[in-house]
């Protein structure tokens, strides 16, 4: 059998992160090798712990209904411990947010970030991939478009190849625009 592919998504346990879209997309991807999903879920910092647990139960229900219980790993560790280079793709499915560092960190590691088409993600895609920003974006909430994007990347690896071909310049750009040294 072929090596499995792993897609990851990270975020707080809040509805706007749209983890159910990611689960649905993964369940619909049709590729010739096993596909795994890693969800790194963090406390919401706004909701009471019981609300976070409610959101987690709801997400587990969606995972079970999609028949993915054995293919989805939920982690509750800090984002500082993420090794994006281990993943075939990173999904940032948010309905809205400010400038998120996770897609930038994924790109820095050579992991293609697949992002919902919101203003912050368009800004990231345009800055990091000026000749191909649309290749990294999909319509927010359109899990079928996300399914196609994930399947295409898992099958072809085009975005990963694109990142590798320009990784040094991409890392320089990220360091000059978004590093702690640059922003402090």
C-alpha positions as CSV (number, residue, x, y, z in Angstrom):
1,X,0.0,0.0,0.0
2,X,1.1,3.6,-0.5
3,X,2.2,5.8,2.3
4,X,-0.7,7.6,3.9
5,X,-1.2,11.3,3.5
6,X,-1.8,13.5,6.5
7,X,-3.7,16.8,6.5
8,X,-3.8,19.0,9.6
9,X,-5.8,21.8,11.0
10,X,-5.3,23.9,14.1
11,X,-7.4,26.3,16.0
12,X,-9.5,27.1,19.0
13,X,-12.7,25.2,19.7
14,X,-15.0,27.8,18.3
15,X,-17.6,27.4,15.5
16,X,-15.9,30.0,13.2
17,X,-12.9,27.7,12.7
18,X,-15.2,25.4,10.7
19,X,-13.6,22.1,11.7
20,X,-16.7,20.3,10.6
21,X,-16.1,21.5,7.0
22,X,-12.6,20.0,7.2
23,X,-13.9,16.7,8.5
24,X,-16.6,16.6,5.8
25,X,-14.0,17.4,3.1
26,X,-11.7,14.7,4.3
27,X,-14.5,12.1,4.4
28,X,-15.3,12.9,0.7
29,X,-11.7,12.9,-0.6
30,X,-11.2,9.9,-3.0
31,X,-7.5,9.1,-3.3
32,X,-5.7,5.8,-3.7
33,X,-3.9,5.9,-0.4
34,X,-5.0,6.3,3.2
35,X,-5.8,9.8,4.3
36,X,-5.5,10.9,7.9
37,X,-6.5,14.1,9.6
38,X,-4.8,15.7,12.6
39,X,-6.9,18.3,14.5
40,X,-4.9,20.3,17.0
41,X,-7.7,21.8,19.1
42,X,-7.0,24.5,21.7
43,X,-9.2,25.9,24.4
44,X,-11.4,28.8,23.1
45,X,-10.1,31.3,25.7
46,X,-13.6,32.8,25.6
47,X,-16.0,29.9,26.4
48,X,-16.3,28.1,29.7
49,X,-14.6,24.7,29.7
50,X,-18.0,23.0,29.5
51,X,-18.7,24.8,26.2
52,X,-15.4,23.7,24.8
53,X,-16.3,20.1,25.8
54,X,-19.7,20.5,24.1
55,X,-18.0,21.7,20.9
56,X,-15.6,18.8,21.1
57,X,-18.4,16.3,21.5
58,X,-20.2,17.8,18.5
59,X,-17.1,17.5,16.4
60,X,-16.6,13.9,17.5
61,X,-20.2,13.2,16.5
62,X,-19.5,14.6,13.0
63,X,-16.3,12.5,12.8
64,X,-18.1,9.4,13.8
65,X,-21.0,10.0,11.3
66,X,-18.5,10.5,8.6
67,X,-16.9,7.1,9.4
68,X,-13.6,8.7,10.2
69,X,-13.1,7.7,13.8
70,X,-10.0,5.7,13.0
71,X,-8.6,8.3,10.6
72,X,-8.8,11.5,12.7
73,X,-6.4,12.2,15.6
74,X,-7.4,15.0,18.0
75,X,-4.5,16.6,19.8
76,X,-4.7,19.2,22.6
77,X,-1.1,20.3,22.7
78,X,0.1,23.9,22.3
79,X,0.6,25.3,18.8
80,X,4.3,25.9,19.6
81,X,4.8,22.2,19.3
82,X,3.5,21.8,15.7
83,X,5.9,20.3,13.1
84,X,4.1,21.4,9.9
85,X,6.8,19.6,7.8
86,X,5.2,16.3,8.7
87,X,1.9,17.1,7.0
88,X,1.0,16.9,3.3
89,X,-1.3,19.9,3.6
90,X,-2.5,22.3,6.3
91,X,-6.1,23.5,6.2
92,X,-7.2,26.9,7.7
93,X,-11.0,26.9,7.2
94,X,-12.0,29.9,9.3
95,X,-15.1,31.8,8.5
96,X,-13.4,35.0,9.7
97,X,-10.3,36.0,11.7
98,X,-7.4,38.4,11.8
99,X,-4.0,37.6,10.4
100,X,-3.4,34.0,11.5
101,X,0.2,32.9,11.8
102,X,-0.5,29.2,11.3
103,X,-0.8,29.3,7.5
104,X,2.4,31.4,7.4
105,X,4.2,28.9,9.7
106,X,3.0,26.0,7.5
107,X,4.3,27.6,4.4
108,X,7.6,28.4,6.1
109,X,7.9,24.6,6.8
110,X,7.2,23.7,3.2
111,X,3.6,22.5,4.0
112,X,1.0,23.9,1.6
113,X,-1.6,26.0,3.5
114,X,-5.1,25.5,2.0
115,X,-7.1,28.5,3.2
116,X,-10.7,29.7,3.2
117,X,-11.1,32.7,1.0
118,X,-11.4,35.4,3.7
119,X,-9.6,38.8,3.6
120,X,-6.8,37.8,6.0
121,X,-6.1,34.6,4.0
122,X,-6.2,36.5,0.7
123,X,-3.6,38.8,2.1
124,X,-1.4,35.9,3.1
125,X,-1.9,34.0,-0.2
126,X,-1.2,37.2,-2.2
127,X,2.0,37.9,-0.3
128,X,3.4,34.4,-0.1
129,X,2.3,33.2,-3.6
130,X,2.0,36.3,-5.7
131,X,1.8,34.4,-9.0
132,X,-0.7,31.8,-7.8
133,X,-2.7,33.0,-4.7
134,X,-6.0,31.4,-5.9
135,X,-4.3,27.9,-5.9
136,X,-4.2,28.1,-2.1
137,X,-7.7,29.4,-1.5
138,X,-11.3,28.0,-1.6
139,X,-14.7,29.5,-1.0
140,X,-15.4,29.7,2.7
141,X,-17.9,27.0,3.8
142,X,-17.7,25.1,0.5
143,X,-16.5,21.8,1.7
144,X,-16.8,20.3,-1.8
145,X,-14.3,22.9,-3.1
146,X,-12.1,22.0,-0.1
147,X,-12.4,18.3,-0.9
148,X,-11.2,19.0,-4.5
149,X,-8.3,21.1,-3.2
150,X,-7.2,18.5,-0.7
151,X,-7.5,15.7,-3.2
152,X,-5.6,17.6,-5.9
153,X,-2.8,18.3,-3.4
154,X,-2.6,14.7,-2.1
155,X,-2.6,13.3,-5.6
156,X,-0.2,15.8,-7.3
157,X,1.8,17.5,-4.6
158,X,1.8,20.6,-6.8
159,X,1.6,23.1,-4.1
160,X,4.3,21.4,-2.0
161,X,6.6,21.4,-5.1
162,X,5.8,25.0,-5.7
163,X,6.8,25.8,-2.1
164,X,10.0,23.8,-2.2
165,X,11.0,25.5,-5.4
166,X,10.9,28.9,-3.7
167,X,11.4,28.0,-0.1
168,X,14.5,30.2,0.6
169,X,12.9,33.3,-0.9
170,X,9.6,32.5,0.9
171,X,11.4,32.2,4.2
172,X,13.2,35.5,3.7
173,X,9.9,37.1,2.9
174,X,8.2,35.7,6.0
175,X,11.2,36.7,8.2
176,X,11.1,40.2,6.9
177,X,7.3,40.7,7.2
178,X,6.1,38.5,10.0
179,X,8.9,37.4,12.3
180,X,9.0,38.6,15.9
181,X,12.1,40.6,15.1
182,X,10.4,42.4,12.2
183,X,7.1,43.1,14.1
184,X,8.7,44.1,17.4
